[in-house]
Amino acid sequence: MSTPGDPLMSVRHWHAVLLTLVVLCGLGGCSGNYKFNDNDYRPLGDPQAVNRGK
């Protein structure tokens, strides 16, 4: 049984927090709706982007 001051539980807690943070950052990076190219930078699915500025 672990006690409230158990250092092993603290290490496990920080591993879980770190893993959660890494996963959330990874998923957040994948959620952008952008196309990256040297000539283009526009949100995908924006039908007005092609005609903008003409």
PQR file of N, CA, C, O and H, with PARSE charges and radii, in Angstrom:
ATOM      1  N   MET A   1       0.845  -1.177   0.000 -0.4000 1.5000
ATOM      2  CA  MET A   1       0.000   0.000   0.000 -0.0000 2.0000
ATOM      3  C   MET A   1       0.893   1.243   0.000  0.5500 1.7000
ATOM      4  O   MET A   1       1.889   1.290   0.722 -0.5500 1.4000
ATOM      5  N   SER A   2       0.550   2.224  -0.786 -0.4000 1.5000
ATOM      6  CA  SER A   2       1.372   3.429  -0.837 -0.0000 2.0000
ATOM      7  C   SER A   2       0.856   4.454   0.168  0.5500 1.7000
ATOM      8  O   SER A   2      -0.339   4.544   0.452 -0.5500 1.4000
ATOM      9  H   SER A   2      -0.259   2.185  -1.373  0.4000 1.0000
ATOM     10  N   THR A   3       1.787   5.203   0.680 -0.4000 1.5000
ATOM     11  CA  THR A   3       1.449   6.267   1.620 -0.0000 2.0000
ATOM     12  C   THR A   3       1.421   7.590   0.874  0.5500 1.7000
ATOM     13  O   THR A   3       1.980   7.683  -0.219 -0.5500 1.4000
ATOM     14  H   THR A   3       2.757   5.129   0.450  0.4000 1.0000
ATOM     15  N   PRO A   4       0.790   8.614   1.428 -0.5600 1.5000
ATOM     16  CA  PRO A   4       0.721   9.902   0.729  0.2800 2.0000
ATOM     17  C   PRO A   4       2.088  10.499   0.401  0.5500 1.7000
ATOM     18  O   PRO A   4       2.212  11.246  -0.569 -0.5500 1.4000
ATOM     19  N   GLY A   5       3.104  10.188   1.182 -0.4000 1.5000
ATOM     20  CA  GLY A   5       4.427  10.737   0.929 -0.0000 2.0000
ATOM     21  C   GLY A   5       5.321   9.801   0.137  0.5500 1.7000
ATOM     22  O   GLY A   5       6.533  10.008   0.077 -0.5500 1.4000
ATOM     23  H   GLY A   5       3.003   9.581   1.971  0.4000 1.0000
ATOM     24  N   ASP A   6       4.744   8.774  -0.473 -0.4000 1.5000
ATOM     25  CA  ASP A   6       5.510   7.767  -1.200 -0.0000 2.0000
ATOM     26  C   ASP A   6       6.159   8.382  -2.448  0.5500 1.7000
ATOM     27  O   ASP A   6       5.449   8.866  -3.329 -0.5500 1.4000
ATOM     28  H   ASP A   6       3.759   8.606  -0.425  0.4000 1.0000
ATOM     29  N   PRO A   7       7.490   8.369  -2.536 -0.5600 1.5000
ATOM     30  CA  PRO A   7       8.150   8.976  -3.696  0.2800 2.0000
ATOM     31  C   PRO A   7       7.866   8.233  -4.995  0.5500 1.7000
ATOM     32  O   PRO A   7       7.884   8.844  -6.064 -0.5500 1.4000
ATOM     33  N   LEU A   8       7.603   6.927  -4.927 -0.4000 1.5000
ATOM     34  CA  LEU A   8       7.323   6.170  -6.138 -0.0000 2.0000
ATOM     35  C   LEU A   8       6.024   6.642  -6.782  0.5500 1.7000
ATOM     36  O   LEU A   8       5.943   6.743  -8.006 -0.5500 1.4000
ATOM     37  H   LEU A   8       7.589   6.431  -4.059  0.4000 1.0000
ATOM     38  N   MET A   9       5.021   6.928  -5.984 -0.4000 1.5000
ATOM     39  CA  MET A   9       3.767   7.435  -6.534 -0.0000 2.0000
ATOM     40  C   MET A   9       3.977   8.804  -7.170  0.5500 1.7000
ATOM     41  O   MET A   9       3.362   9.121  -8.188 -0.5500 1.4000
ATOM     42  H   MET A   9       5.086   6.846  -4.989  0.4000 1.0000
ATOM     43  N   SER A  10       4.832   9.601  -6.579 -0.4000 1.5000
ATOM     44  CA  SER A  10       5.116  10.918  -7.134 -0.0000 2.0000
ATOM     45  C   SER A  10       5.759  10.788  -8.512  0.5500 1.7000
ATOM     46  O   SER A  10       5.413  11.528  -9.433 -0.5500 1.4000
ATOM     47  H   SER A  10       5.332   9.344  -5.752  0.4000 1.0000
ATOM     48  N   VAL A  11       6.689   9.854  -8.653 -0.4000 1.5000
ATOM     49  CA  VAL A  11       7.349   9.630  -9.947 -0.0000 2.0000
ATOM     50  C   VAL A  11       6.331   9.142 -10.967  0.5500 1.7000
ATOM     51  O   VAL A  11       6.322   9.609 -12.106 -0.5500 1.4000
ATOM     52  H   VAL A  11       6.970   9.252  -7.905  0.4000 1.0000
ATOM     53  N   ARG A  12       5.481   8.216 -10.575 -0.4000 1.5000
ATOM     54  CA  ARG A  12       4.454   7.714 -11.499 -0.0000 2.0000
ATOM     55  C   ARG A  12       3.497   8.829 -11.897  0.5500 1.7000
ATOM     56  O   ARG A  12       3.065   8.902 -13.047 -0.5500 1.4000
ATOM     57  H   ARG A  12       5.487   7.836  -9.649  0.4000 1.0000
ATOM     58  N   HIS A  13       3.168   9.689 -10.952 -0.4000 1.5000
ATOM     59  CA  HIS A  13       2.271  10.809 -11.239 -0.0000 2.0000
ATOM     60  C   HIS A  13       2.901  11.734 -12.274  0.5500 1.7000
ATOM     61  O   HIS A  13       2.228  12.149 -13.218 -0.5500 1.4000
ATOM     62  H   HIS A  13       3.518   9.629 -10.017  0.4000 1.0000
ATOM     63  N   TRP A  14       4.171  12.061 -12.113 -0.4000 1.5000
ATOM     64  CA  TRP A  14       4.840  12.962 -13.058 -0.0000 2.0000
ATOM     65  C   TRP A  14       4.997  12.321 -14.422  0.5500 1.7000
ATOM     66  O   TRP A  14       4.928  13.013 -15.438 -0.5500 1.4000
ATOM     67  H   TRP A  14       4.718  11.724 -11.346  0.4000 1.0000
ATOM     68  N   HIS A  15       5.210  11.002 -14.468 -0.4000 1.5000
ATOM     69  CA  HIS A  15       5.271  10.320 -15.764 -0.0000 2.0000
ATOM     70  C   HIS A  15       3.926  10.410 -16.479  0.5500 1.7000
ATOM     71  O   HIS A  15       3.872  10.637 -17.688 -0.5500 1.4000
ATOM     72  H   HIS A  15       5.266  10.440 -13.642  0.4000 1.0000
ATOM     73  N   ALA A  16       2.850  10.233 -15.730 -0.4000 1.5000
ATOM     74  CA  ALA A  16       1.514  10.327 -16.322 -0.0000 2.0000
ATOM     75  C   ALA A  16       1.232  11.748 -16.804  0.5500 1.7000
ATOM     76  O   ALA A  16       0.669  11.938 -17.881 -0.5500 1.4000
ATOM     77  H   ALA A  16       2.894  10.049 -14.748  0.4000 1.0000
ATOM     78  N   VAL A  17       1.618  12.733 -16.019 -0.4000 1.5000
ATOM     79  CA  VAL A  17       1.409  14.133 -16.408 -0.0000 2.0000
ATOM     80  C   VAL A  17       2.224  14.465 -17.653  0.5500 1.7000
ATOM     81  O   VAL A  17       1.718  15.112 -18.570 -0.5500 1.4000
ATOM     82  H   VAL A  17       2.075  12.578 -15.144  0.4000 1.0000
ATOM     83  N   LEU A  18       3.466  14.034 -17.692 -0.4000 1.5000
ATOM     84  CA  LEU A  18       4.326  14.299 -18.846 -0.0000 2.0000
ATOM     85  C   LEU A  18       3.786  13.612 -20.095  0.5500 1.7000
ATOM     86  O   LEU A  18       3.745  14.219 -21.166 -0.5500 1.4000
ATOM     87  H   LEU A  18       3.877  13.509 -16.947  0.4000 1.0000
ATOM     88  N   LEU A  19       3.374  12.361 -19.971 -0.4000 1.5000
ATOM     89  CA  LEU A  19       2.818  11.642 -21.114 -0.0000 2.0000
ATOM     90  C   LEU A  19       1.550  12.322 -21.621  0.5500 1.7000
ATOM     91  O   LEU A  19       1.359  12.452 -22.830 -0.5500 1.4000
ATOM     92  H   LEU A  19       3.406  11.869 -19.102  0.4000 1.0000
ATOM     93  N   THR A  20       0.695  12.750 -20.719 -0.4000 1.5000
ATOM     94  CA  THR A  20      -0.531  13.445 -21.109 -0.0000 2.0000
ATOM     95  C   THR A  20      -0.210  14.743 -21.837  0.5500 1.7000
ATOM     96  O   THR A  20      -0.845  15.062 -22.843 -0.5500 1.4000
ATOM     97  H   THR A  20       0.851  12.645 -19.737  0.4000 1.0000
ATOM     98  N   LEU A  21       0.753  15.484 -21.347 -0.4000 1.5000
ATOM     99  CA  LEU A  21       1.150  16.741 -21.982 -0.0000 2.0000
ATOM    100  C   LEU A  21       1.700  16.506 -23.383  0.5500 1.7000
ATOM    101  O   LEU A  21       1.363  17.241 -24.312 -0.5500 1.4000
ATOM    102  H   LEU A  21       1.268  15.225 -20.530  0.4000 1.0000
ATOM    103  N   VAL A  22       2.541  15.491 -23.543 -0.4000 1.5000
ATOM    104  CA  VAL A  22       3.115  15.176 -24.856 -0.0000 2.0000
ATOM    105  C   VAL A  22       2.021  14.761 -25.834  0.5500 1.7000
ATOM    106  O   VAL A  22       2.021  15.196 -26.986 -0.5500 1.4000
ATOM    107  H   VAL A  22       2.815  14.895 -22.789  0.4000 1.0000
ATOM    108  N   VAL A  23       1.096  13.927 -25.387 -0.4000 1.5000
ATOM    109  CA  VAL A  23       0.007  13.478 -26.259 -0.0000 2.0000
ATOM    110  C   VAL A  23      -0.880  14.651 -26.662  0.5500 1.7000
ATOM    111  O   VAL A  23      -1.261  14.761 -27.827 -0.5500 1.4000
ATOM    112  H   VAL A  23       1.096  13.573 -24.451  0.4000 1.0000
ATOM    113  N   LEU A  24      -1.212  15.523 -25.720 -0.4000 1.5000
ATOM    114  CA  LEU A  24      -2.054  16.676 -26.041 -0.0000 2.0000
ATOM    115  C   LEU A  24      -1.363  17.635 -27.004  0.5500 1.7000
ATOM    116  O   LEU A  24      -2.003  18.181 -27.903 -0.5500 1.4000
ATOM    117  H   LEU A  24      -0.902  15.433 -24.774  0.4000 1.0000
ATOM    118  N   CYS A  25      -0.073  17.842 -26.823 -0.4000 1.5000
ATOM    119  CA  CYS A  25       0.673  18.708 -27.752 -0.0000 2.0000
ATOM    120  C   CYS A  25       0.722  18.085 -29.143  0.5500 1.7000
ATOM    121  O   CYS A  25       0.583  18.781 -30.149 -0.5500 1.4000
ATOM    122  H   CYS A  25       0.448  17.399 -26.093  0.4000 1.0000
ATOM    123  N   GLY A  26       0.917  16.786 -29.192 -0.4000 1.5000
ATOM    124  CA  GLY A  26       0.940  16.092 -30.478 -0.0000 2.0000
ATOM    125  C   GLY A  26      -0.391  16.175 -31.190  0.5500 1.7000
ATOM    126  O   GLY A  26      -0.440  16.428 -32.394 -0.5500 1.4000
ATOM    127  H   GLY A  26       1.029  16.220 -28.375  0.4000 1.0000
ATOM    128  N   LEU A  27      -1.467  15.964 -30.462 -0.4000 1.5000
ATOM    129  CA  LEU A  27      -2.790  16.052 -31.071 -0.0000 2.0000
ATOM    130  C   LEU A  27      -3.127  17.485 -31.460  0.5500 1.7000
ATOM    131  O   LEU A  27      -3.783  17.709 -32.477 -0.5500 1.4000
ATOM    132  H   LEU A  27      -1.427  15.758 -29.484  0.4000 1.0000
ATOM    133  N   GLY A  28      -2.695  18.441 -30.678 -0.4000 1.5000
ATOM    134  CA  GLY A  28      -2.941  19.840 -31.003 -0.0000 2.0000
ATOM    135  C   GLY A  28      -2.233  20.260 -32.279  0.5500 1.7000
ATOM    136  O   GLY A  28      -2.759  21.066 -33.047 -0.5500 1.4000
ATOM    137  H   GLY A  28      -2.162  18.259 -29.852  0.4000 1.0000
ATOM    138  N   GLY A  29      -1.057  19.724 -32.506 -0.4000 1.5000
ATOM    139  CA  GLY A  29      -0.321  20.035 -33.724 -0.0000 2.0000
ATOM    140  C   GLY A  29      -0.959  19.440 -34.961  0.5500 1.7000
ATOM    141  O   GLY A  29      -0.800  19.972 -36.060 -0.5500 1.4000
ATOM    142  H   GLY A  29      -0.630  19.070 -31.882  0.4000 1.0000
ATOM    143  N   CYS A  30      -1.676  18.348 -34.795 -0.4000 1.5000
ATOM    144  CA  CYS A  30      -2.319  17.686 -35.931 -0.0000 2.0000
ATOM    145  C   CYS A  30      -3.686  18.271 -36.246  0.5500 1.7000
ATOM    146  O   CYS A  30      -4.276  17.931 -37.272 -0.5500 1.4000
ATOM    147  H   CYS A  30      -1.805  17.916 -33.903  0.4000 1.0000
ATOM    148  N   SER A  31      -4.198  19.134 -35.397 -0.4000 1.5000
ATOM    149  CA  SER A  31      -5.565  19.608 -35.585 -0.0000 2.0000
ATOM    150  C   SER A  31      -5.650  20.848 -36.466  0.5500 1.7000
ATOM    151  O   SER A  31      -6.753  21.302 -36.771 -0.5500 1.4000
ATOM    152  H   SER A  31      -3.719  19.410 -34.564  0.4000 1.0000
ATOM    153  N   GLY A  32      -4.531  21.402 -36.879 -0.4000 1.5000
ATOM    154  CA  GLY A  32      -4.559  22.583 -37.728 -0.0000 2.0000
ATOM    155  C   GLY A  32      -5.087  22.254 -39.111  0.5500 1.7000
ATOM    156  O   GLY A  32      -4.776  21.197 -39.659 -0.5500 1.4000
ATOM    157  H   GLY A  32      -3.635  21.033 -36.631  0.4000 1.0000
ATOM    158  N   ASN A  33      -5.876  23.144 -39.677 -0.4000 1.5000
ATOM    159  CA  ASN A  33      -6.478  22.924 -40.986 -0.0000 2.0000
ATOM    160  C   ASN A  33      -5.744  23.791 -42.006  0.5500 1.7000
ATOM    161  O   ASN A  33      -6.355  24.628 -42.670 -0.5500 1.4000
ATOM    162  H   ASN A  33      -6.129  24.003 -39.232  0.4000 1.0000
ATOM    163  N   TYR A  34      -4.439  23.590 -42.127 -0.4000 1.5000
ATOM    164  CA  TYR A  34      -3.635  24.438 -42.993 -0.0000 2.0000
ATOM    165  C   TYR A  34      -2.835  23.610 -43.975  0.5500 1.7000
ATOM    166  O   TYR A  34      -2.453  22.475 -43.691 -0.5500 1.4000
ATOM    167  H   TYR A  34      -3.943  22.909 -41.588  0.4000 1.0000
ATOM    168  N   LYS A  35      -2.587  24.193 -45.132 -0.4000 1.5000
ATOM    169  CA  LYS A  35      -1.734  23.595 -46.151 -0.0000 2.0000
ATOM    170  C   LYS A  35      -0.475  24.457 -46.199  0.5500 1.7000
ATOM    171  O   LYS A  35      -0.556  25.673 -46.374 -0.5500 1.4000
ATOM    172  H   LYS A  35      -2.897  25.116 -45.363  0.4000 1.0000
ATOM    173  N   PHE A  36       0.674  23.832 -46.045 -0.4000 1.5000
ATOM    174  CA  PHE A  36       1.924  24.574 -46.057 -0.0000 2.0000
ATOM    175  C   PHE A  36       2.641  24.333 -47.379  0.5500 1.7000
ATOM    176  O   PHE A  36       2.846  23.187 -47.778 -0.5500 1.4000
ATOM    177  H   PHE A  36       0.740  22.844 -45.903  0.4000 1.0000
ATOM    178  N   ASN A  37       3.010  25.384 -48.039 -0.4000 1.5000
ATOM    179  CA  ASN A  37       3.738  25.321 -49.293 -0.0000 2.0000
ATOM    180  C   ASN A  37       4.502  26.640 -49.410  0.5500 1.7000
ATOM    181  O   ASN A  37       4.154  27.621 -48.752 -0.5500 1.4000
ATOM    182  H   ASN A  37       2.844  26.315 -47.714  0.4000 1.0000
ATOM    183  N   ASP A  38       5.510  26.663 -50.221 -0.4000 1.5000
ATOM    184  CA  ASP A  38       6.271  27.903 -50.377 -0.0000 2.0000
ATOM    185  C   ASP A  38       5.422  28.994 -51.025  0.5500 1.7000
ATOM    186  O   ASP A  38       5.556  30.168 -50.679 -0.5500 1.4000
ATOM    187  H   ASP A  38       5.792  25.866 -50.755  0.4000 1.0000
ATOM    188  N   ASN A  39       4.560  28.623 -51.950 -0.4000 1.5000
ATOM    189  CA  ASN A  39       3.765  29.612 -52.677 -0.0000 2.0000
ATOM    190  C   ASN A  39       2.398  29.854 -52.051  0.5500 1.7000
ATOM    191  O   ASN A  39       1.783  30.894 -52.288 -0.5500 1.4000
ATOM    192  H   ASN A  39       4.452  27.669 -52.231  0.4000 1.0000
ATOM    193  N   ASP A  40       1.923  28.912 -51.260 -0.4000 1.5000
ATOM    194  CA  ASP A  40       0.569  28.991 -50.700 -0.0000 2.0000
ATOM    195  C   ASP A  40       0.607  28.846 -49.197  0.5500 1.7000
ATOM    196  O   ASP A  40       1.408  28.085 -48.654 -0.5500 1.4000
ATOM    197  H   ASP A  40       2.422  28.068 -51.067  0.4000 1.0000
ATOM    198  N   TYR A  41      -0.250  29.569 -48.536 -0.4000 1.5000
ATOM    199  CA  TYR A  41      -0.508  29.360 -47.107 -0.0000 2.0000
ATOM    200  C   TYR A  41      -1.944  29.767 -46.884  0.5500 1.7000
ATOM    201  O   TYR A  41      -2.246  30.951 -46.738 -0.5500 1.4000
ATOM    202  H   TYR A  41      -0.901  30.187 -48.976  0.4000 1.0000
ATOM    203  N   ARG A  42      -2.828  28.795 -46.856 -0.4000 1.5000
ATOM    204  CA  ARG A  42      -4.244  29.102 -46.702 -0.0000 2.0000
ATOM    205  C   ARG A  42      -4.936  27.954 -45.980  0.5500 1.7000
ATOM    206  O   ARG A  42      -4.481  26.813 -46.054 -0.5500 1.4000
ATOM    207  H   ARG A  42      -2.584  27.832 -46.974  0.4000 1.0000
ATOM    208  N   PRO A  43      -6.021  28.243 -45.290 -0.5600 1.5000
ATOM    209  CA  PRO A  43      -6.804  27.163 -44.689  0.2800 2.0000
ATOM    210  C   PRO A  43      -7.426  26.313 -45.789  0.5500 1.7000
ATOM    211  O   PRO A  43      -7.957  26.847 -46.763 -0.5500 1.4000
ATOM    212  N   LEU A  44      -7.362  25.002 -45.639 -0.4000 1.5000
ATOM    213  CA  LEU A  44      -8.015  24.120 -46.596 -0.0000 2.0000
ATOM    214  C   LEU A  44      -9.521  24.239 -46.432  0.5500 1.7000
ATOM    215  O   LEU A  44     -10.015  24.425 -45.320 -0.5500 1.4000
ATOM    216  H   LEU A  44      -6.931  24.569 -44.848  0.4000 1.0000
ATOM    217  N   GLY A  45     -10.238  24.132 -47.517 -0.4000 1.5000
ATOM    218  CA  GLY A  45     -11.683  24.206 -47.449 -0.0000 2.0000
ATOM    219  C   GLY A  45     -12.213  25.627 -47.454  0.5500 1.7000
ATOM    220  O   GLY A  45     -13.414  25.828 -47.273 -0.5500 1.4000
ATOM    221  H   GLY A  45      -9.837  23.981 -48.420  0.4000 1.0000
ATOM    222  N   ASP A  46     -11.359  26.615 -47.655 -0.4000 1.5000
ATOM    223  CA  ASP A  46     -11.794  28.009 -47.732 -0.0000 2.0000
ATOM    224  C   ASP A  46     -12.015  28.337 -49.208  0.5500 1.7000
ATOM    225  O   ASP A  46     -11.050  28.628 -49.914 -0.5500 1.4000
ATOM    226  H   ASP A  46     -10.384  26.451 -47.802  0.4000 1.0000
ATOM    227  N   PRO A  47     -13.258  28.298 -49.693 -0.5600 1.5000
ATOM    228  CA  PRO A  47     -13.494  28.461 -51.130  0.2800 2.0000
ATOM    229  C   PRO A  47     -13.143  29.849 -51.650  0.5500 1.7000
ATOM    230  O   PRO A  47     -12.902  30.009 -52.846 -0.5500 1.4000
ATOM    231  N   GLN A  48     -13.109  30.847 -50.788 -0.4000 1.5000
ATOM    232  CA  GLN A  48     -12.816  32.202 -51.240 -0.0000 2.0000
ATOM    233  C   GLN A  48     -11.320  32.482 -51.328  0.5500 1.7000
ATOM    234  O   GLN A  48     -10.920  33.517 -51.860 -0.5500 1.4000
ATOM    235  H   GLN A  48     -13.305  30.717 -49.816  0.4000 1.0000
ATOM    236  N   ALA A  49     -10.499  31.593 -50.823 -0.4000 1.5000
ATOM    237  CA  ALA A  49      -9.064  31.863 -50.774 -0.0000 2.0000
ATOM    238  C   ALA A  49      -8.452  31.966 -52.164  0.5500 1.7000
ATOM    239  O   ALA A  49      -7.507  32.730 -52.362 -0.5500 1.4000
ATOM    240  H   ALA A  49     -10.824  30.752 -50.391  0.4000 1.0000
ATOM    241  N   VAL A  50      -8.966  31.220 -53.125 -0.4000 1.5000
ATOM    242  CA  VAL A  50      -8.409  31.241 -54.480 -0.0000 2.0000
ATOM    243  C   VAL A  50      -8.675  32.585 -55.144  0.5500 1.7000
ATOM    244  O   VAL A  50      -7.815  33.098 -55.860 -0.5500 1.4000
ATOM    245  H   VAL A  50      -9.733  30.599 -52.965  0.4000 1.0000
ATOM    246  N   ASN A  51      -9.843  33.160 -54.919 -0.4000 1.5000
ATOM    247  CA  ASN A  51     -10.237  34.406 -55.578 -0.0000 2.0000
ATOM    248  C   ASN A  51      -9.884  35.648 -54.778  0.5500 1.7000
ATOM    249  O   ASN A  51     -10.145  36.760 -55.237 -0.5500 1.4000
ATOM    250  H   ASN A  51     -10.541  32.744 -54.337  0.4000 1.0000
ATOM    251  N   ARG A  52      -9.310  35.499 -53.622 -0.4000 1.5000
ATOM    252  CA  ARG A  52      -9.009  36.633 -52.763 -0.0000 2.0000
ATOM    253  C   ARG A  52      -7.888  37.478 -53.375  0.5500 1.7000
ATOM    254  O   ARG A  52      -6.895  36.933 -53.856 -0.5500 1.4000
ATOM    255  H   ARG A  52      -9.098  34.596 -53.249  0.4000 1.0000
ATOM    256  N   GLY A  53      -8.037  38.771 -53.360 -0.4000 1.5000
ATOM    257  CA  GLY A  53      -6.997  39.671 -53.827 -0.0000 2.0000
ATOM    258  C   GLY A  53      -7.015  39.918 -55.320  0.5500 1.7000
ATOM    259  O   GLY A  53      -6.087  40.538 -55.840 -0.5500 1.4000
ATOM    260  H   GLY A  53      -8.844  39.214 -52.970  0.4000 1.0000
ATOM    261  N   LYS A  54      -8.030  39.458 -56.029 -0.4000 1.5000
ATOM    262  CA  LYS A  54      -8.092  39.681 -57.486 -0.0000 2.0000
ATOM    263  C   LYS A  54      -9.009  40.825 -57.817  0.5500 1.7000
ATOM    264  O   LYS A  54      -9.185  41.156 -58.990 -0.5500 1.4000
ATOM    265  H   LYS A  54      -8.783  38.955 -55.606  0.4000 1.0000
TER
END
